[in-house]
Amino acid sequence: MSKIAVVPGSFDPVTLGHLDVIRRAAGIFDQVHVLVVHNPGKDAMLPISERVGLIQKSIDEDPEMPGNILVASWSVGLLVDYCTEVGASVLVKGIRSQIDVAYETPMVLMNRSLANVETVFMLPDPAHAHVSSTLVRQVSSLGGDVSQYVPPAVCRFLDKSRPV
């Protein structure tokens, strides 16, 4: 029986920290679904389809990325409904600080209660621990160089999207 994990997030945009967690999860589980989810508490910069495409390009362009990764989106229903649909029993969440742990803990308990889905927390590589999609969007929108924080596909996209 294969072990399927889901790495959910808004990925607006995907960062090198996200890819680090995805790569390491793919080394542990038989199959990893990177799931772009709608977060009603956030105003997204990119539509979900664009985020899915940028994640897929970033994975395709990374020679170190394992081949057991599927990129999908989910915008209707509970995250655990997706897990049940694809046979996943584990969620993998990247956490940067105690603030992330405090935010995630109630969801971990609810997901376990609703569908017996466990959650595994992964710390990012320390080089990426301070990076968030929000900071990347802010720095990029003000003309800053974010190439050390995002994969090349995202950097190209942000460069093209920046007003001249």
MODELLER restraints for C-alpha pairs under 7 A, 6 or more apart:
rsr = mdl.restraints
at = mdl.atoms
rsr.add(forms.Gaussian(group=physical.xy_distance, feature=features.Distance(at['CA:2:A'], at['CA:30:A']), mean=5.72, stdev=0.5))
rsr.add(forms.Gaussian(group=physical.xy_distance, feature=features.Distance(at['CA:3:A'], at['CA:29:A']), mean=5.64, stdev=0.5))
rsr.add(forms.Gaussian(group=physical.xy_distance, feature=features.Distance(at['CA:3:A'], at['CA:30:A']), mean=5.29, stdev=0.5))
rsr.add(forms.Gaussian(group=physical.xy_distance, feature=features.Distance(at['CA:3:A'], at['CA:31:A']), mean=6.62, stdev=0.5))
rsr.add(forms.Gaussian(group=physical.xy_distance, feature=features.Distance(at['CA:4:A'], at['CA:29:A']), mean=6.15, stdev=0.5))
rsr.add(forms.Gaussian(group=physical.xy_distance, feature=features.Distance(at['CA:4:A'], at['CA:30:A']), mean=6.00, stdev=0.5))
rsr.add(forms.Gaussian(group=physical.xy_distance, feature=features.Distance(at['CA:4:A'], at['CA:31:A']), mean=4.85, stdev=0.5))
rsr.add(forms.Gaussian(group=physical.xy_distance, feature=features.Distance(at['CA:4:A'], at['CA:32:A']), mean=5.89, stdev=0.5))
rsr.add(forms.Gaussian(group=physical.xy_distance, feature=features.Distance(at['CA:4:A'], at['CA:87:A']), mean=6.67, stdev=0.5))
rsr.add(forms.Gaussian(group=physical.xy_distance, feature=features.Distance(at['CA:4:A'], at['CA:88:A']), mean=4.54, stdev=0.5))
rsr.add(forms.Gaussian(group=physical.xy_distance, feature=features.Distance(at['CA:4:A'], at['CA:89:A']), mean=6.46, stdev=0.5))
rsr.add(forms.Gaussian(group=physical.xy_distance, feature=features.Distance(at['CA:4:A'], at['CA:90:A']), mean=6.84, stdev=0.5))
rsr.add(forms.Gaussian(group=physical.xy_distance, feature=features.Distance(at['CA:5:A'], at['CA:29:A']), mean=6.43, stdev=0.5))
rsr.add(forms.Gaussian(group=physical.xy_distance, feature=features.Distance(at['CA:5:A'], at['CA:31:A']), mean=6.36, stdev=0.5))
rsr.add(forms.Gaussian(group=physical.xy_distance, feature=features.Distance(at['CA:5:A'], at['CA:32:A']), mean=4.93, stdev=0.5))
rsr.add(forms.Gaussian(group=physical.xy_distance, feature=features.Distance(at['CA:5:A'], at['CA:33:A']), mean=6.27, stdev=0.5))
rsr.add(forms.Gaussian(group=physical.xy_distance, feature=features.Distance(at['CA:5:A'], at['CA:88:A']), mean=5.32, stdev=0.5))
rsr.add(forms.Gaussian(group=physical.xy_distance, feature=features.Distance(at['CA:5:A'], at['CA:89:A']), mean=6.43, stdev=0.5))
rsr.add(forms.Gaussian(group=physical.xy_distance, feature=features.Distance(at['CA:5:A'], at['CA:90:A']), mean=4.75, stdev=0.5))
rsr.add(forms.Gaussian(group=physical.xy_distance, feature=features.Distance(at['CA:5:A'], at['CA:91:A']), mean=5.57, stdev=0.5))
rsr.add(forms.Gaussian(group=physical.xy_distance, feature=features.Distance(at['CA:5:A'], at['CA:92:A']), mean=6.70, stdev=0.5))
rsr.add(forms.Gaussian(group=physical.xy_distance, feature=features.Distance(at['CA:6:A'], at['CA:32:A']), mean=5.64, stdev=0.5))
rsr.add(forms.Gaussian(group=physical.xy_distance, feature=features.Distance(at['CA:6:A'], at['CA:33:A']), mean=4.66, stdev=0.5))
rsr.add(forms.Gaussian(group=physical.xy_distance, feature=features.Distance(at['CA:6:A'], at['CA:34:A']), mean=5.93, stdev=0.5))
rsr.add(forms.Gaussian(group=physical.xy_distance, feature=features.Distance(at['CA:6:A'], at['CA:35:A']), mean=6.63, stdev=0.5))
rsr.add(forms.Gaussian(group=physical.xy_distance, feature=features.Distance(at['CA:6:A'], at['CA:88:A']), mean=6.66, stdev=0.5))
rsr.add(forms.Gaussian(group=physical.xy_distance, feature=features.Distance(at['CA:6:A'], at['CA:90:A']), mean=6.35, stdev=0.5))
rsr.add(forms.Gaussian(group=physical.xy_distance, feature=features.Distance(at['CA:6:A'], at['CA:91:A']), mean=4.84, stdev=0.5))
rsr.add(forms.Gaussian(group=physical.xy_distance, feature=features.Distance(at['CA:6:A'], at['CA:92:A']), mean=6.07, stdev=0.5))
rsr.add(forms.Gaussian(group=physical.xy_distance, feature=features.Distance(at['CA:7:A'], at['CA:22:A']), mean=6.94, stdev=0.5))
rsr.add(forms.Gaussian(group=physical.xy_distance, feature=features.Distance(at['CA:7:A'], at['CA:33:A']), mean=6.08, stdev=0.5))
rsr.add(forms.Gaussian(group=physical.xy_distance, feature=features.Distance(at['CA:7:A'], at['CA:34:A']), mean=4.79, stdev=0.5))
rsr.add(forms.Gaussian(group=physical.xy_distance, feature=features.Distance(at['CA:7:A'], at['CA:35:A']), mean=5.93, stdev=0.5))
rsr.add(forms.Gaussian(group=physical.xy_distance, feature=features.Distance(at['CA:7:A'], at['CA:91:A']), mean=5.86, stdev=0.5))
rsr.add(forms.Gaussian(group=physical.xy_distance, feature=features.Distance(at['CA:7:A'], at['CA:92:A']), mean=4.90, stdev=0.5))
rsr.add(forms.Gaussian(group=physical.xy_distance, feature=features.Distance(at['CA:7:A'], at['CA:93:A']), mean=6.22, stdev=0.5))
rsr.add(forms.Gaussian(group=physical.xy_distance, feature=features.Distance(at['CA:8:A'], at['CA:34:A']), mean=5.95, stdev=0.5))
rsr.add(forms.Gaussian(group=physical.xy_distance, feature=features.Distance(at['CA:8:A'], at['CA:35:A']), mean=4.58, stdev=0.5))
rsr.add(forms.Gaussian(group=physical.xy_distance, feature=features.Distance(at['CA:8:A'], at['CA:36:A']), mean=5.99, stdev=0.5))
rsr.add(forms.Gaussian(group=physical.xy_distance, feature=features.Distance(at['CA:8:A'], at['CA:37:A']), mean=6.55, stdev=0.5))
rsr.add(forms.Gaussian(group=physical.xy_distance, feature=features.Distance(at['CA:9:A'], at['CA:35:A']), mean=6.42, stdev=0.5))
rsr.add(forms.Gaussian(group=physical.xy_distance, feature=features.Distance(at['CA:9:A'], at['CA:36:A']), mean=5.39, stdev=0.5))
rsr.add(forms.Gaussian(group=physical.xy_distance, feature=features.Distance(at['CA:9:A'], at['CA:37:A']), mean=5.75, stdev=0.5))
rsr.add(forms.Gaussian(group=physical.xy_distance, feature=features.Distance(at['CA:10:A'], at['CA:36:A']), mean=5.36, stdev=0.5))
rsr.add(forms.Gaussian(group=physical.xy_distance, feature=features.Distance(at['CA:10:A'], at['CA:37:A']), mean=5.36, stdev=0.5))
rsr.add(forms.Gaussian(group=physical.xy_distance, feature=features.Distance(at['CA:10:A'], at['CA:38:A']), mean=6.34, stdev=0.5))
rsr.add(forms.Gaussian(group=physical.xy_distance, feature=features.Distance(at['CA:10:A'], at['CA:39:A']), mean=6.56, stdev=0.5))
rsr.add(forms.Gaussian(group=physical.xy_distance, feature=features.Distance(at['CA:11:A'], at['CA:36:A']), mean=6.57, stdev=0.5))
rsr.add(forms.Gaussian(group=physical.xy_distance, feature=features.Distance(at['CA:11:A'], at['CA:51:A']), mean=6.56, stdev=0.5))
rsr.add(forms.Gaussian(group=physical.xy_distance, feature=features.Distance(at['CA:11:A'], at['CA:133:A']), mean=6.87, stdev=0.5))
rsr.add(forms.Gaussian(group=physical.xy_distance, feature=features.Distance(at['CA:12:A'], at['CA:44:A']), mean=6.55, stdev=0.5))
rsr.add(forms.Gaussian(group=physical.xy_distance, feature=features.Distance(at['CA:12:A'], at['CA:45:A']), mean=6.51, stdev=0.5))
rsr.add(forms.Gaussian(group=physical.xy_distance, feature=features.Distance(at['CA:12:A'], at['CA:46:A']), mean=6.31, stdev=0.5))
rsr.add(forms.Gaussian(group=physical.xy_distance, feature=features.Distance(at['CA:12:A'], at['CA:51:A']), mean=6.50, stdev=0.5))
rsr.add(forms.Gaussian(group=physical.xy_distance, feature=features.Distance(at['CA:12:A'], at['CA:133:A']), mean=5.73, stdev=0.5))
rsr.add(forms.Gaussian(group=physical.xy_distance, feature=features.Distance(at['CA:13:A'], at['CA:51:A']), mean=6.46, stdev=0.5))
rsr.add(forms.Gaussian(group=physical.xy_distance, feature=features.Distance(at['CA:13:A'], at['CA:133:A']), mean=5.60, stdev=0.5))
rsr.add(forms.Gaussian(group=physical.xy_distance, feature=features.Distance(at['CA:14:A'], at['CA:55:A']), mean=6.32, stdev=0.5))
rsr.add(forms.Gaussian(group=physical.xy_distance, feature=features.Distance(at['CA:14:A'], at['CA:133:A']), mean=6.84, stdev=0.5))
rsr.add(forms.Gaussian(group=physical.xy_distance, feature=features.Distance(at['CA:14:A'], at['CA:150:A']), mean=6.80, stdev=0.5))
rsr.add(forms.Gaussian(group=physical.xy_distance, feature=features.Distance(at['CA:15:A'], at['CA:133:A']), mean=6.62, stdev=0.5))
rsr.add(forms.Gaussian(group=physical.xy_distance, feature=features.Distance(at['CA:15:A'], at['CA:149:A']), mean=5.91, stdev=0.5))
rsr.add(forms.Gaussian(group=physical.xy_distance, feature=features.Distance(at['CA:15:A'], at['CA:150:A']), mean=4.37, stdev=0.5))
rsr.add(forms.Gaussian(group=physical.xy_distance, feature=features.Distance(at['CA:15:A'], at['CA:151:A']), mean=6.46, stdev=0.5))
rsr.add(forms.Gaussian(group=physical.xy_distance, feature=features.Distance(at['CA:16:A'], at['CA:128:A']), mean=6.89, stdev=0.5))
rsr.add(forms.Gaussian(group=physical.xy_distance, feature=features.Distance(at['CA:16:A'], at['CA:149:A']), mean=5.61, stdev=0.5))
rsr.add(forms.Gaussian(group=physical.xy_distance, feature=features.Distance(at['CA:16:A'], at['CA:150:A']), mean=4.98, stdev=0.5))
rsr.add(forms.Gaussian(group=physical.xy_distance, feature=features.Distance(at['CA:16:A'], at['CA:151:A']), mean=5.94, stdev=0.5))
rsr.add(forms.Gaussian(group=physical.xy_distance, feature=features.Distance(at['CA:17:A'], at['CA:124:A']), mean=5.79, stdev=0.5))
rsr.add(forms.Gaussian(group=physical.xy_distance, feature=features.Distance(at['CA:17:A'], at['CA:125:A']), mean=6.91, stdev=0.5))
rsr.add(forms.Gaussian(group=physical.xy_distance, feature=features.Distance(at['CA:17:A'], at['CA:128:A']), mean=5.12, stdev=0.5))
rsr.add(forms.Gaussian(group=physical.xy_distance, feature=features.Distance(at['CA:20:A'], at['CA:124:A']), mean=6.54, stdev=0.5))
rsr.add(forms.Gaussian(group=physical.xy_distance, feature=features.Distance(at['CA:20:A'], at['CA:125:A']), mean=6.97, stdev=0.5))
rsr.add(forms.Gaussian(group=physical.xy_distance, feature=features.Distance(at['CA:21:A'], at['CA:94:A']), mean=6.20, stdev=0.5))
rsr.add(forms.Gaussian(group=physical.xy_distance, feature=features.Distance(at['CA:21:A'], at['CA:122:A']), mean=6.65, stdev=0.5))
rsr.add(forms.Gaussian(group=physical.xy_distance, feature=features.Distance(at['CA:21:A'], at['CA:124:A']), mean=6.22, stdev=0.5))
rsr.add(forms.Gaussian(group=physical.xy_distance, feature=features.Distance(at['CA:23:A'], at['CA:65:A']), mean=5.79, stdev=0.5))
rsr.add(forms.Gaussian(group=physical.xy_distance, feature=features.Distance(at['CA:23:A'], at['CA:66:A']), mean=6.86, stdev=0.5))
rsr.add(forms.Gaussian(group=physical.xy_distance, feature=features.Distance(at['CA:26:A'], at['CA:32:A']), mean=5.73, stdev=0.5))
rsr.add(forms.Gaussian(group=physical.xy_distance, feature=features.Distance(at['CA:26:A'], at['CA:66:A']), mean=6.43, stdev=0.5))
rsr.add(forms.Gaussian(group=physical.xy_distance, feature=features.Distance(at['CA:26:A'], at['CA:68:A']), mean=6.48, stdev=0.5))
rsr.add(forms.Gaussian(group=physical.xy_distance, feature=features.Distance(at['CA:26:A'], at['CA:69:A']), mean=6.76, stdev=0.5))
rsr.add(forms.Gaussian(group=physical.xy_distance, feature=features.Distance(at['CA:30:A'], at['CA:68:A']), mean=6.77, stdev=0.5))
rsr.add(forms.Gaussian(group=physical.xy_distance, feature=features.Distance(at['CA:31:A'], at['CA:68:A']), mean=5.07, stdev=0.5))
rsr.add(forms.Gaussian(group=physical.xy_distance, feature=features.Distance(at['CA:31:A'], at['CA:69:A']), mean=6.07, stdev=0.5))
rsr.add(forms.Gaussian(group=physical.xy_distance, feature=features.Distance(at['CA:32:A'], at['CA:68:A']), mean=6.26, stdev=0.5))
rsr.add(forms.Gaussian(group=physical.xy_distance, feature=features.Distance(at['CA:32:A'], at['CA:69:A']), mean=4.84, stdev=0.5))
rsr.add(forms.Gaussian(group=physical.xy_distance, feature=features.Distance(at['CA:32:A'], at['CA:70:A']), mean=6.25, stdev=0.5))
rsr.add(forms.Gaussian(group=physical.xy_distance, feature=features.Distance(at['CA:33:A'], at['CA:69:A']), mean=5.84, stdev=0.5))
rsr.add(forms.Gaussian(group=physical.xy_distance, feature=features.Distance(at['CA:33:A'], at['CA:70:A']), mean=4.77, stdev=0.5))
rsr.add(forms.Gaussian(group=physical.xy_distance, feature=features.Distance(at['CA:33:A'], at['CA:71:A']), mean=5.74, stdev=0.5))
rsr.add(forms.Gaussian(group=physical.xy_distance, feature=features.Distance(at['CA:33:A'], at['CA:72:A']), mean=6.91, stdev=0.5))
rsr.add(forms.Gaussian(group=physical.xy_distance, feature=features.Distance(at['CA:34:A'], at['CA:70:A']), mean=6.08, stdev=0.5))
rsr.add(forms.Gaussian(group=physical.xy_distance, feature=features.Distance(at['CA:34:A'], at['CA:71:A']), mean=4.73, stdev=0.5))
rsr.add(forms.Gaussian(group=physical.xy_distance, feature=features.Distance(at['CA:34:A'], at['CA:72:A']), mean=6.22, stdev=0.5))
rsr.add(forms.Gaussian(group=physical.xy_distance, feature=features.Distance(at['CA:35:A'], at['CA:71:A']), mean=6.04, stdev=0.5))
rsr.add(forms.Gaussian(group=physical.xy_distance, feature=features.Distance(at['CA:35:A'], at['CA:72:A']), mean=5.01, stdev=0.5))
rsr.add(forms.Gaussian(group=physical.xy_distance, feature=features.Distance(at['CA:35:A'], at['CA:73:A']), mean=5.10, stdev=0.5))
rsr.add(forms.Gaussian(group=physical.xy_distance, feature=features.Distance(at['CA:35:A'], at['CA:74:A']), mean=6.72, stdev=0.5))
rsr.add(forms.Gaussian(group=physical.xy_distance, feature=features.Distance(at['CA:36:A'], at['CA:48:A']), mean=6.80, stdev=0.5))
rsr.add(forms.Gaussian(group=physical.xy_distance, feature=features.Distance(at['CA:36:A'], at['CA:52:A']), mean=6.61, stdev=0.5))
rsr.add(forms.Gaussian(group=physical.xy_distance, feature=features.Distance(at['CA:36:A'], at['CA:72:A']), mean=6.27, stdev=0.5))
rsr.add(forms.Gaussian(group=physical.xy_distance, feature=features.Distance(at['CA:36:A'], at['CA:73:A']), mean=4.49, stdev=0.5))
rsr.add(forms.Gaussian(group=physical.xy_distance, feature=features.Distance(at['CA:36:A'], at['CA:74:A']), mean=6.30, stdev=0.5))
rsr.add(forms.Gaussian(group=physical.xy_distance, feature=features.Distance(at['CA:37:A'], at['CA:73:A']), mean=5.82, stdev=0.5))
rsr.add(forms.Gaussian(group=physical.xy_distance, feature=features.Distance(at['CA:37:A'], at['CA:74:A']), mean=5.10, stdev=0.5))
rsr.add(forms.Gaussian(group=physical.xy_distance, feature=features.Distance(at['CA:37:A'], at['CA:75:A']), mean=5.63, stdev=0.5))
rsr.add(forms.Gaussian(group=physical.xy_distance, feature=features.Distance(at['CA:38:A'], at['CA:75:A']), mean=5.21, stdev=0.5))
rsr.add(forms.Gaussian(group=physical.xy_distance, feature=features.Distance(at['CA:52:A'], at['CA:71:A']), mean=6.52, stdev=0.5))
rsr.add(forms.Gaussian(group=physical.xy_distance, feature=features.Distance(at['CA:52:A'], at['CA:72:A']), mean=6.59, stdev=0.5))
rsr.add(forms.Gaussian(group=physical.xy_distance, feature=features.Distance(at['CA:54:A'], at['CA:153:A']), mean=6.41, stdev=0.5))
rsr.add(forms.Gaussian(group=physical.xy_distance, feature=features.Distance(at['CA:54:A'], at['CA:154:A']), mean=6.30, stdev=0.5))
rsr.add(forms.Gaussian(group=physical.xy_distance, feature=features.Distance(at['CA:56:A'], at['CA:71:A']), mean=6.42, stdev=0.5))
rsr.add(forms.Gaussian(group=physical.xy_distance, feature=features.Distance(at['CA:57:A'], at['CA:153:A']), mean=6.34, stdev=0.5))
rsr.add(forms.Gaussian(group=physical.xy_distance, feature=features.Distance(at['CA:58:A'], at['CA:151:A']), mean=6.04, stdev=0.5))
rsr.add(forms.Gaussian(group=physical.xy_distance, feature=features.Distance(at['CA:58:A'], at['CA:153:A']), mean=5.73, stdev=0.5))
rsr.add(forms.Gaussian(group=physical.xy_distance, feature=features.Distance(at['CA:59:A'], at['CA:65:A']), mean=6.19, stdev=0.5))
rsr.add(forms.Gaussian(group=physical.xy_distance, feature=features.Distance(at['CA:80:A'], at['CA:111:A']), mean=6.34, stdev=0.5))
rsr.add(forms.Gaussian(group=physical.xy_distance, feature=features.Distance(at['CA:80:A'], at['CA:115:A']), mean=6.26, stdev=0.5))
rsr.add(forms.Gaussian(group=physical.xy_distance, feature=features.Distance(at['CA:83:A'], at['CA:89:A']), mean=6.67, stdev=0.5))
rsr.add(forms.Gaussian(group=physical.xy_distance, feature=features.Distance(at['CA:89:A'], at['CA:117:A']), mean=4.83, stdev=0.5))
rsr.add(forms.Gaussian(group=physical.xy_distance, feature=features.Distance(at['CA:89:A'], at['CA:118:A']), mean=6.30, stdev=0.5))
rsr.add(forms.Gaussian(group=physical.xy_distance, feature=features.Distance(at['CA:90:A'], at['CA:117:A']), mean=5.47, stdev=0.5))
rsr.add(forms.Gaussian(group=physical.xy_distance, feature=features.Distance(at['CA:90:A'], at['CA:118:A']), mean=4.85, stdev=0.5))
rsr.add(forms.Gaussian(group=physical.xy_distance, feature=features.Distance(at['CA:90:A'], at['CA:119:A']), mean=5.54, stdev=0.5))
rsr.add(forms.Gaussian(group=physical.xy_distance, feature=features.Distance(at['CA:91:A'], at['CA:118:A']), mean=6.19, stdev=0.5))
rsr.add(forms.Gaussian(group=physical.xy_distance, feature=features.Distance(at['CA:91:A'], at['CA:119:A']), mean=4.59, stdev=0.5))
rsr.add(forms.Gaussian(group=physical.xy_distance, feature=features.Distance(at['CA:91:A'], at['CA:120:A']), mean=6.15, stdev=0.5))
rsr.add(forms.Gaussian(group=physical.xy_distance, feature=features.Distance(at['CA:92:A'], at['CA:119:A']), mean=5.77, stdev=0.5))
rsr.add(forms.Gaussian(group=physical.xy_distance, feature=features.Distance(at['CA:92:A'], at['CA:120:A']), mean=4.86, stdev=0.5))
rsr.add(forms.Gaussian(group=physical.xy_distance, feature=features.Distance(at['CA:92:A'], at['CA:121:A']), mean=5.94, stdev=0.5))
rsr.add(forms.Gaussian(group=physical.xy_distance, feature=features.Distance(at['CA:93:A'], at['CA:120:A']), mean=6.24, stdev=0.5))
rsr.add(forms.Gaussian(group=physical.xy_distance, feature=features.Distance(at['CA:93:A'], at['CA:121:A']), mean=4.96, stdev=0.5))
rsr.add(forms.Gaussian(group=physical.xy_distance, feature=features.Distance(at['CA:93:A'], at['CA:122:A']), mean=6.12, stdev=0.5))
rsr.add(forms.Gaussian(group=physical.xy_distance, feature=features.Distance(at['CA:94:A'], at['CA:121:A']), mean=5.77, stdev=0.5))
rsr.add(forms.Gaussian(group=physical.xy_distance, feature=features.Distance(at['CA:94:A'], at['CA:122:A']), mean=4.80, stdev=0.5))
rsr.add(forms.Gaussian(group=physical.xy_distance, feature=features.Distance(at['CA:94:A'], at['CA:123:A']), mean=5.72, stdev=0.5))
rsr.add(forms.Gaussian(group=physical.xy_distance, feature=features.Distance(at['CA:94:A'], at['CA:124:A']), mean=6.44, stdev=0.5))
rsr.add(forms.Gaussian(group=physical.xy_distance, feature=features.Distance(at['CA:95:A'], at['CA:101:A']), mean=6.72, stdev=0.5))
rsr.add(forms.Gaussian(group=physical.xy_distance, feature=features.Distance(at['CA:95:A'], at['CA:121:A']), mean=6.36, stdev=0.5))
rsr.add(forms.Gaussian(group=physical.xy_distance, feature=features.Distance(at['CA:95:A'], at['CA:122:A']), mean=6.08, stdev=0.5))
rsr.add(forms.Gaussian(group=physical.xy_distance, feature=features.Distance(at['CA:95:A'], at['CA:123:A']), mean=5.36, stdev=0.5))
rsr.add(forms.Gaussian(group=physical.xy_distance, feature=features.Distance(at['CA:96:A'], at['CA:123:A']), mean=6.15, stdev=0.5))
rsr.add(forms.Gaussian(group=physical.xy_distance, feature=features.Distance(at['CA:96:A'], at['CA:124:A']), mean=6.76, stdev=0.5))
rsr.add(forms.Gaussian(group=physical.xy_distance, feature=features.Distance(at['CA:96:A'], at['CA:129:A']), mean=5.40, stdev=0.5))
rsr.add(forms.Gaussian(group=physical.xy_distance, feature=features.Distance(at['CA:108:A'], at['CA:119:A']), mean=6.08, stdev=0.5))
rsr.add(forms.Gaussian(group=physical.xy_distance, feature=features.Distance(at['CA:111:A'], at['CA:117:A']), mean=5.73, stdev=0.5))
rsr.add(forms.Gaussian(group=physical.xy_distance, feature=features.Distance(at['CA:112:A'], at['CA:118:A']), mean=5.70, stdev=0.5))
rsr.add(forms.Gaussian(group=physical.xy_distance, feature=features.Distance(at['CA:131:A'], at['CA:149:A']), mean=6.89, stdev=0.5))
rsr.add(forms.Gaussian(group=physical.xy_distance, feature=features.Distance(at['CA:136:A'], at['CA:146:A']), mean=6.37, stdev=0.5))
rsr.add(forms.Gaussian(group=physical.xy_distance, feature=features.Distance(at['CA:139:A'], at['CA:146:A']), mean=6.97, stdev=0.5))
rsr.add(forms.Gaussian(group=physical.xy_distance, feature=features.Distance(at['CA:140:A'], at['CA:146:A']), mean=6.29, stdev=0.5))
rsr.add(forms.Gaussian(group=physical.xy_distance, feature=features.Distance(at['CA:141:A'], at['CA:162:A']), mean=6.88, stdev=0.5))
rsr.add(forms.Gaussian(group=physical.xy_distance, feature=features.Distance(at['CA:146:A'], at['CA:155:A']), mean=7.00, stdev=0.5))
rsr.add(forms.Gaussian(group=physical.xy_distance, feature=features.Distance(at['CA:147:A'], at['CA:155:A']), mean=5.79, stdev=0.5))
